[in-house]
């Protein structure tokens, strides 16, 4: 690791500054859906931190925040920023999520900038291209149901009309919420000019699993390396299954006279587990279920459930979904109901850019010789951008192995190691 002056802020102090924003008293952890008051506060925090470092900040038509560290003496325009190095992550969360999923990558980008600025100030860094720090909106899809919505709009992976018509649990459309937050829906969609600015994209993220804590990588004390280099993301998608039956009175309708979609939904949840368990490397989850109308003394007329399916092989993912759909149809028919499957989002397996991955590994291994290459089952904006520009990821060890939960955790020393690895990797690419 190269010598540095003391950075302006550590990653841990940056995270501590936002530690009370979006706390969820009911679920535990944090709930920071996109464009909620909590997420807006975090966006404002990032902008203030970036501007306090002298970076030029702007928000593009898709709601992505860019903070620019231009080359000395450059024109600070699109021409001089073309092919820049970009790093960042997201600030939104799942309901009741952990403190690190997203914000760790954003705070680490700011802290890594401090390291690099100190090196440039001391004459140890001579850059050949600009650096941008970014924040992508709605990465989790917890408000509008489509993960990585900002990066999907940027790359054209989702049609603007489809995105704008998405609705949250309150019935508000993405178009309405975007407009209320200063965006123009007519300008949303694939942005060739913005894509041209990205030469390479690196996303640092908390590891969302136990890869760094498996026996293969742990030392005698049972501790794994602080950092890993990402090499792939499992193919995954989200589907909505709607079981429709006959709404009725819970007290006057005999059990034999019912067409209850809740019974069908309950049976399918168990079938999802069985189908995924029978397929090596598969993951399938029902994490959300909504009865309509939702009364305690009412037999539901419809039950919607949301299905998440993942597998390294895209054909296998499709096969799993088809099996689940087939079971849903059989169960629905037996219960006197109907079943409708709707795809909400789908991403194929992503293999990160090999050349960029080799550069990241070389940089990280100088600092952490045992840092391994790791695949992940979690989706990221880096995975969406991979179809357009070279992308790579760094993961910071999560000793609990738990994510999307208040129990998600990163030790302070590991967070610092992640910043050091990110700073070195960025320097080698600048």
N, C-alpha and C positions, 0 to 999 in steps of 0.2 A: 504493500500500500504506500502511496506517495505521501510525502510530508504535506501537511496543510496548516493553515492558520486556523484559529478557533472559529467555527462557523457561527453565523448570526443566531441560529436556533437549532436545537436538536430535534430529531423526529419525535422523540418522546414528549418534549415540551410543546411541540405543535399539536400533537394529539391530545395532550392534557388541556389545551386551550379550548377544545371543542368537546370535551368530555361530558358536558351536561346538555349539549344540544340534541334534542330529539329523544331523550330518555323516555322509555315507555313504562309507566308505572303499572300497567295491567299485565303486559306480556313479559316484562323484564327486557333488558337490553335496550335497543334503539329502534325506533320506527321513523324512517326518514324518506317517505315516498317522494318522488320527483315533484318539484314545485309546491311542496308543502312548506309551511312556515319554517320547519326545521331544515329542510334541504336548501331553501332560499337563504337562510342564515349562514349555512355552510358555504354556499356559493359566494356570498358577500365576504365571508372570512377569507376564502381563497383569493378573491380579487384584491382585498386589502393587503394580504401578505405579499402577493405578487407585485403590486404597485409599490409597496414599501421597499421592495428590492430593486426598484427602478425598471421593472419589466413593463412593456406596453401591452395592455390587456384589451381584448375585444371578445364579443360573443357573436358567433356567426348565425346564419339564418336557421340552423337546426338546433340552436341552443347550446352548442359546444363552446366552452370558454377556452381561449388561447392566450397565453402569456409569453411574450416574445423576448428573448435575449439575443438581440441582433449583433452582427459582427461590428466591431468598432469602425466607425466612419462609413457604414453602409447607408443606403438610401431608405432603409426600413420600409420597403415596399415588397410586393409579391415577387418581383423579379429577383431581389436579393435574398428572399426567403425560400425560394424554390428548392426542393430537395433537402429541407432541413431535418435535423434530428429532433424527434418528438418523444416525450415521455409523459405519463400521467395515468389517471384511472377515473374513478367515479366517486360520488359523495352520497348517492341515494342508498337505501338499504331495503332488505326484506322486512316484513313486520316482525318486531322483536329480535332483530339481528344483532350481531356482535359489533364491537367497536372498531374492528380493523378491516373488514371487507369493504374495500374501496378507499376509505380515508387513509389507510396506511400507504397506499401507492401515491396519493396526492401529497401527503405530508412528506414522504420520502423524496418525491421530486423536488419539493421546495428545499429540503435539507441538503440534497445532493447539489442543487444549484449553489447553495451557500459554499459548499466545499469547492466547486469549480470556480466560482467567482474569486475566492481567496487564492486559488492557484493562478488564475489569470492575473490577479493583482500583484502577485509576487514574481511574475514572469515565468512560472513553470508550465503554463498552459498557453498554447498558441492555436487558436481555433481557425478552422477553414470553412465552417458553415454555422448557421444560426441554430439555436436551440429553442424549442417551444415546450412549455408545460401546459397540459390540457386537462380539462374536466369534461367527461361525457355524461349527458343526462340519461336517466331511466335505463341504467344498465341492468338492474334487477328485474324490471318489468313488473314491479309490485303494485303499481298504480294502474297501468293501462294494459297489462297482460302480455306485452311483447318485450322480451329481454333485448338489451343493447339497442334500444330504439334510436338513440342519437347516432350511433355509428352505422346502423342500418339505413337511416335516412341519408347520411353523408355518402355512403357507397352505392345507394340505389338498391340495397337488398330488400327494401320494402317500398311499395308504391306510396307516394305521399297521400293519395286519397284514402288508402286503407288505414294509414297511420292516423290521419286527421279524424277519421270516424271512430277510432277506438274510444271506449267510454270507461270511466272509472266506476267504483262501487256506488257513487252518488248519482251516476247518470251523466256526469259532465264529460263532454268530448275533449279529446286531446287538442282539437282546434281551438276550442273555447279557452282551455287552460293556457295553451301557448300564447294566444292573443292577450290574455290577461297579464301575461308575464313579458309583454313587450315584443313578441315575435310576430312575424307576418306569415300566416299559413300559406299564402300564395307563393312564397319564396322557398318553402321547404322542399327538400329532396336532394338527389345526387348533386354534389358540388365539385365539379371538375377543378375549379380554381383552388379550393381548399385541399383536395387530394394531391394536387401538384406540389403543395408545400411540404408534404411528408416524404422525406427520403427513406427514413427508417423509423419505426415506432417500437418503443420498449415500454412494457407495462410491468411494474413491480406490484406484487399482490401477496397477501397472506396465503399460505398454503391451506387449501380447503380439504384436508384429509391427513392421513398418517404416513405419507410417503417418506418424509424425512425422519420419521421415528421408527421405521421398520428395521428389523434385525440386520438387514443387508447393509444399512448405512450407520447404525448406531455404534458408539464406542463402548468401552468396558463399563462405563457409568450409565449406559443406556441413553446417551444423548446423541442426537443426530446433528449433522451439519446445520449451520444457521441459514444457509441459502442453497437453493437449487435452481437449475436452468430449465425452463419449460421447453418441451419439444413437440407436444401435440395436445389437442383437445378432442375429447370423444364427441362423435356426432350425437346430437340431441334435438329434441323438439318438444313442443307443448301442444296438447290437443284438449278440446272441450267435448265431453260426452254428456249429452242431455237425454235423460230418461223422462218420458212423458207418460202419465197415467191418468187416473180420475181423482181429482180433488174431492174431498168429502168430509163429513163430520166424524170425528174420532170416536164419539160416544154412541152414535146411532147406526154406524155401518158395521155389519157383521164381518168377521175376519174372512169368511169365505166369499164375501161380496166385493172384496177390495181389488183394485188395480193400483197398487202402491209403488210408486217409483223409488221410494226410499229403500224398500226391500231389495229391489233390483240393484240399486247403487251399492248397497252394503255387500251383496254377493260379489259384485264386480271388484270391489276393493280387494277382497281376498284372492280372487282370480288373478289380479294384476301381480300380487306378490308371488303366487305360484308360477305364473308364466315366466317372470323375470328370474326367479330362483333356478328354474330349469335350464336357463341359457347362460353359459359361462360368460363372465365379464359384463353382463347386462345389469342395468339399473332401471327400475320403473317405480314411480311414486304417485300416489294420489295425495296431494298436499292441501287441497281445498275442495270443499263440498258445500253447495248452497241449495237448500230446499225453497220452493216457491209454493205458497206464500210465506212459509216459515213460522206458522203458529204452533204452539204446544198442543193444542187440541184440534189440530187440522191434519188430515191426511193430505200430503203434498200432491199438487197437480203435476209438478215437474221438479226434478232434481238435477242440477248441473254439477258435474265434477270435472276437475282439471287434472290431466294426466301428463306426467313428465317421463319421457323414455330416453335412455342413452345407451350407446354401444359403440365400440371402436369401428365396427363395420357398418356402413350406412345401409346396406341391403338387409343386414340383420335387424337394425332398428326398424326398418319398414315392415319386416316380417313380424316382429314383436307387436307392433301397433295393429297389424292386420289380425293377429291372433286375439288380441284384446278386444278388438272391434267385433270379431266373430263371436266371442263369448258374450259380449254385451247384447248382441242381437238374440242369442239363444235365451239368455236370462230374461230379457225384456219380453220376449214372446211367451215364455212360461208364466210370467207374472201379469200378463194381459196389458203390457206397456209397449212402448216403442223406444228405440234408441237412435240418436243421431250423433255422428262423430264429425267434428269440425277442427281442421288444422289451424292453429293460431300462429305458430312459428316453427321453423325447421332449419337446422344448421348441420351441414355435413361434417365429418371428421376433418380437423385442420391439422396439418403438419407445418410447424413454423419454418421460416426461411432457414435453410441449412447454413448458408454463409454467415448470416447474422448470428445464428446460434453458435457457430464456431467462434466468432469474435467474442460473444458474451462469455462462453466457456473459458476462453483464454484469459480474459480479464478477471473473471471471478476466481479462477484457479490460482492466480497469483496471491490472492488474499485467503481463499478457502480451498486448499488443494482437494478436499474430499467432496466438494459440491457436485452432486450427481445431476444427470439429465432425468427429468420426470415428465410423464404424461399427466393429464388431469381430466377429471370428469366434469369440471365446472366450466361454464361458458364465460367468455370475456370479450370486451371490445377489441382486444388484440386479435381474437379469432375471426371477428367480422372483417377487420381491416386487412387480414392476411390475404384476401383475394385481390387486393389492390396494390399493396405496398409490402416490403419486407417487414415482418413483425417478429418480436421475440418477447419472452417473459422471464422474470425472476420471481421465485417464490421464497418467502421468509417462513421459517419453521414455526409451526403451530403445535406446541407441546400437547395440547388436549386432542388434536386431530379433529376437533369439532368446529363447524362453521355454520352460518345461518342460524346462530343461536347465541344467547348471552355468554355461553361458556367458551366461545372463541377467544383465543389468547395468543399474544406474542410477548416474549420476554424482552425487557429493555435492551439487553446486550445484543440480542438477535436483531432487533429493529435497527440498532446502530450499525451492525454488520451489514444489513441490507442496504443502508444508505451508502456505506463505504464501497460495497460491491457495485451499486448502481453508479456512483460517481466515477469509479475507475472505468466502468464499461462505457459510460457516456464520453469520458475524456478520450478513450481510445478511438471512438467513432467520430469525435469532433475534429 
